[in-house]
Amino acid sequence: MTGQTMFAVLFVTWLCIWGCPDTTLTDRSSEIENNPFVNALTSMGFHWRPIPTEAPWGIGRNERHHGPIRQSYLRIAAETPTLAPDLILAMAYRACNDAPRAHGSCPTTAVTGALPSLLIGDNHPVNPAIASRHRAMQAARASMEAYTAADRLGGALSHPGTNLNIFDSIDCKTTLPASHVPASKQIFHYLWRVTHKPNRGNGKPAERARFCVAGNRDWHKANTVATSPVTPQRAIRAIVAASVILHFSIHTKDFLRTYFHSNVLPELTYVWAPPEAGEPNGSVWAFHRAMYGKNDAGRHFHFNTQSRFLSIPHITISSAFNTVYVARLHGAVCTYVDDTLHAELHSLAAKLLWVGRVARSDVLTDATQLANLPNPTGADARRANAALASLSTCPVSLHFTRLNARQLGFIIALTDDIRRFSLLHWASHRPHRVCRGPCAGELLALADAVAAAVDIHLLLQELLSRRIPLAASTDYSAAYELATSFRDPTDISSKNDLFMLYRALLNGTMQSLHLITGDSNLADALSKPTFARPTPNHALTTTLSSGFLRPAARDHTTSAFYRNEPRRP
């Protein structure tokens, strides 16, 4: 192959699609290292540099993508023989670049900064040539996705000790030939669930593989039973905050593979043994305990541990959450919790809210932040100090840019008589439905806040053994007027939110509703229901620094006044 031919292939497969690179790496002492190819690169202003190893080493193992690209090329050529060879090669490389790698991103995103454009839906273009190209691109991407899945699984199983942890440590199975399975029993297939988490915090590899049973394949059988109850984050945050207030000690315990702790199944579950386990061909695993995907291991674990916790004196199941067990003025127990204490703490506002809740509000230090880490390091201390230093350097808010979608959020806090506070729960997310205006967004955020606060309210009343009033506040006057009058919202989808606020005030669930000023609204840092972004205020920053929650109220309505006095038309 001549240098002109190799440069033409490079031009078609990369330069025409992604543009000109700054540097080109080639293998030293290979056929690519020739004068015509190097002169063509330098004439276009590229920096050429040979390296002493294979060029694909920059993206992983040596030449690990050559086989999939060759397979995609042959598949496209077999399905669409009328395409030109250079176009087939370009499509094969495009499929390789668009396919996500083990870490979840693809080379297309790394180079261009944008996600690749995929063909979605039925392939019914009018032009037969376009339809043929669509089929070829879909076939190439399917080949690369299959290869990527196998590569991710191989990476997750290739770490030292991983095979032992996955296969040999599963002591709830028995290996037997397929001929020994009873004729009336079904042999299930299996699935591999591979997750990538770079910073696990426990020294384990980033890739993690889980062996799951595919479930029933018969049409008259359900795939799985109902899912296990799960403790939400707001329950855990409320218990941790109450523990800090009452000076309780917090203890956590991680159950390794919950299906080991479930009861023995009445009948064996038969699953085909994966080839990665090194079992003989035609082997079947017989499980006598629940596994992922079949018989619902989490539910077995939940009811198995429930009887043990209820045997503790003076402990009952919480009326707010069926996975929380409460002993009044003594403590609480949460079950079936998986990495929830450290979840969703990636944003600046979440980090500061977390530190401000578990530590003293007047003495913000990084000690409590590091105490919640398994093995704190110097880098963790620097990150905690940087998060705390941002309190005095910048206001806690969302990015000061124009959003392409609305962002709804709220903050739930517990206050005392002198307005000291302890943050219980916070949320910031895109609305789960279309909000046609800022008023609809404010009503939705207010309704979500009240719904989340009711569960925390019941849990704290059981734990503290006293009545705790519930008060809500908003800085949007239109939402306040709608909630305290007979008016209807312009957006018909907001009527359910407004009706829920009506019932909460009438029943006394919500004791009062306050209209506060915008510059004293803490939730402004997490909620932007309008497309126009106002300047972020310092309400949350000031509150976290001072330790007191004192918003400026413009108007308020109590539950007793709402029931007995006539409302404004």
Secondary structure, DSSP 8 states (H G I E B T S, - for coil): --HHHHHHHHIIIIIHHH---SEEEEETTSTT-SHHHHHHHHHTT-EEEEESS-GGGGGSSTTTTHHHHHHHHHHHHHH-TTS-HHHHHHHHHHHHHHS--TTS--HHHHHHSS------S----SSHHHHHHHHHHHHHHHHHHHHHHHHHHHHHHSSTTHHIIIIIT--SEEEEEGGGS-TTS-EE-EEEEEEE-S--SSS--SEEEEEEE----STTS-SS--------HHHHHHHHHHHHHHT--------SSGGGGS---SS-EEEE--GGGT--TTEEEEESS-BTTBS-HHHHHHHHHHHHHHTSTT-EE-SS-TTEEEETTTEEEE-S--S-TTTT--SHHHHHHHHHHHS-SSS--SHHHHHTSSS--HHHHHHHHHHHHHHHHS---S-SS--SS-BEEEEEEEE-TT-BEEEEEEEEE--SS---SHHHHHHHHHHHHHHHHHHHHHHHHHHHTS----EEEES-HHHHHHHTBS---SSGGGHHHHHHHHHHHHHTSS-EEEEE-GGG-GGGGT-B-SSS-----SHHHHHHHH-B----EEEEEEHHHHHHS--B-
